């Protein structure tokens, strides 16, 4: 019902910025909470941020709070993750998710690689 495609990943130096995009299909997009998750090699999936359908409520992991900003444009069926002051520990594959309650029962994109060098 919902398909997600991430883009915007790449290689950036520590202290730099990057903006990820997630394009969603389906007229039900606006009903979903949109979240960003990441997974580094050898580590479990980690929550990064999410935003409700209205955009009125956002939540961030402590590790990214103050550096990352999540936003969405329902007219464009797109969610963004603006990442500033990037650190090497931010290196991971970043995944976009759409879900109503739990990300374990939602839709996922293919992921986009973010690599932060020292």
C-alpha positions as CSV (number, residue, x, y, z in Angstrom):
1,X,0.0,0.0,0.0
2,X,2.9,2.3,0.7
3,X,6.3,2.3,-1.0
4,X,9.2,4.3,0.3
5,X,12.4,5.4,-1.5
6,X,15.2,7.1,0.3
7,X,17.8,9.3,-1.3
8,X,20.5,11.8,-0.3
9,X,23.0,9.6,1.4
10,X,26.7,9.8,0.7
11,X,30.1,10.6,2.1
12,X,30.7,13.7,4.2
13,X,33.3,14.9,6.6
14,X,32.8,15.3,10.3
15,X,31.1,18.5,11.0
16,X,29.4,18.6,7.7
17,X,25.7,18.4,6.7
18,X,23.5,16.2,4.7
19,X,19.8,16.0,3.9
20,X,18.0,12.8,3.4
21,X,14.7,12.5,1.5
22,X,12.1,9.8,1.6
23,X,9.5,9.8,-1.2
24,X,6.3,7.8,-0.4
25,X,3.7,6.6,-2.7
26,X,0.0,6.1,-2.0
27,X,-2.8,8.4,-1.0
28,X,-2.6,7.1,2.6
29,X,0.7,8.8,3.2
30,X,-0.7,11.6,5.4
31,X,-2.2,9.1,7.9
32,X,1.2,7.6,8.8
33,X,3.8,8.6,11.3
34,X,7.1,8.8,9.4
35,X,10.3,7.8,11.1
36,X,14.0,7.6,10.4
37,X,16.0,4.7,11.7
38,X,19.6,3.7,11.2
39,X,21.8,0.6,11.4
40,X,25.5,0.5,11.6
41,X,27.5,-2.7,10.7
42,X,27.3,-5.2,13.6
43,X,24.8,-3.1,15.5
44,X,21.0,-3.3,15.9
45,X,18.6,-0.9,14.3
46,X,18.4,2.4,16.1
47,X,15.6,4.9,16.2
48,X,16.6,8.4,15.0
49,X,13.5,10.5,14.7
50,X,9.8,10.5,13.9
51,X,7.1,13.0,12.9
52,X,3.4,12.6,13.1
53,X,1.1,13.0,10.0
54,X,0.3,16.6,10.9
55,X,3.9,17.5,11.4
56,X,2.9,18.9,14.8
57,X,4.8,16.4,16.9
58,X,8.4,15.3,16.5
59,X,10.7,13.2,18.6
60,X,14.4,12.6,18.5
61,X,16.9,10.2,19.9
62,X,19.2,11.8,22.4
63,X,22.1,11.0,20.2
64,X,20.9,13.3,17.4
65,X,18.8,15.9,19.3
66,X,19.9,19.4,18.4
67,X,21.7,18.3,15.3
68,X,19.1,16.6,13.2
69,X,15.7,17.9,12.1
70,X,12.9,15.8,10.7
71,X,10.1,17.4,8.6
72,X,7.5,16.3,6.1
73,X,5.7,17.7,3.1
74,X,2.4,15.8,2.7
75,X,1.7,17.6,-0.6
76,X,4.9,16.1,-2.0
77,X,4.5,12.8,-0.1
78,X,8.1,13.4,1.2
79,X,9.8,13.3,4.6
80,X,13.2,14.8,5.2
81,X,16.0,14.4,7.6
82,X,18.3,17.4,7.8
83,X,21.6,16.3,9.5
84,X,24.0,18.9,10.7
85,X,27.2,18.7,12.7
86,X,27.7,15.1,11.6
87,X,29.9,12.8,13.6
88,X,31.7,9.6,12.6
89,X,29.3,7.7,14.8
90,X,26.4,8.8,12.6
91,X,27.7,6.4,9.9
92,X,25.0,3.9,9.1
93,X,22.4,2.9,6.6
94,X,19.5,5.1,7.1
95,X,16.0,3.8,6.6
96,X,12.7,5.6,6.2
97,X,9.6,4.0,7.8
98,X,5.9,4.7,7.6
99,X,3.7,3.3,10.3
100,X,0.5,3.8,12.2
101,X,1.6,2.6,15.7
102,X,4.6,0.4,15.6
103,X,7.5,0.5,13.1
104,X,7.5,-3.3,13.4
105,X,4.3,-3.4,11.5
106,X,4.9,-0.7,8.9
107,X,6.5,0.0,5.6
108,X,10.2,0.4,5.0
109,X,12.4,1.8,2.3
110,X,15.5,0.2,0.9
111,X,17.9,2.4,2.9
112,X,20.6,4.9,2.0
113,X,24.2,4.9,3.1
114,X,25.6,7.7,5.1
115,X,29.3,7.7,5.8
116,X,30.9,10.4,8.0
117,X,34.7,10.5,7.8
118,X,37.1,12.0,10.3
